[in-house]
């Protein structure tokens, strides 16, 4: 068995110590680059049916807004019942599925997960979506103090802003200077997001081509487009064709939109030549079984070869984050 000894990012001063799993490895390594850390709130957490956006009938402004999820199916995914249960379920999947995760969100929860997980298996991220979140100086300190390794999730679309908005430019400049990878939300937020909880959300601000000015100003910054820019497929292909350093993840839409739509989108990206730049991500929030549910979409995709599946589930992220696959645990 190959031992998980040392992970070295090409980021000044960044060295993560990793150790072998305690039990025998039976699962090929998986890299999930889009995991949210959040405190559980029983008042709003609810069961969720995967691919629930297969039916979006609309609503009426004089009635209650549409529900974000649909619990009406044979086997809905159940939310964790507490912060402790959530952490236990996440750490168990890291071990059982031989997973490495990029995680971000609630700082207290994130630090607790990092402490509880096998060393190096959770890579912490910190995001800035508008200039009021924190000062540029505080952001720089966060990226140089040794804990945070990634700038994510950056989601100006929920503020009705373009990712190329000049107010965010100083933060991206810091990431470029420190050689820190950046994950930017581009795409939909579900059915009726502007009506439910995010009145400033603008679908037009999810167009991947809005990244062009940002990329031109920061040519050495390495980014990945979260949610694959769904549903703007042709724009996503055009952006990646013009910018060789851009990758994407398939998080969120992989478990919320109709399965046929998901497979069409991924297959088209592969057909367009970008199979080496598609990365697996869940957009994990509160349902522990979301990990295996999302992995199954790729594992059972008949249009993908075994090599393409492994690229999406592991190798593409390893290459994007400048890591060595031999430094991970592998089944004997």
Buried (B, 14 or more C-beta within 10 A) or exposed (E): EBBBEEBEBEBEEBEBEBBBBEEEBEBBBBBBBBBBBBEBEEEEBBBBBBBBBBEBEEBEEEEEBBBBBBEEEEEBBBBBEEBEEBBBBBBEBBBEBBBBBBBBBBBEBBBBBBEBBBBBBBBBBBBBBBBEEBEBEEBBEBBBEEEBBBBBBBBBBBBBBBBBBEEBBBBBBBBBBBBBBBBBBBBBBBBBBBBBEBEEBBBEBBBBBBBBBBBEBBEEBBBBBBBBBBBBBEBBBBBBEEBEBBBBBBBBBBBBBBBEBBBBBBBBBBEBEBBBBBBBBBBBBBBBBBBBBBBEBBBEBEEBEEEBBBBBBBBBBBBBBBBEBEBBBBEE
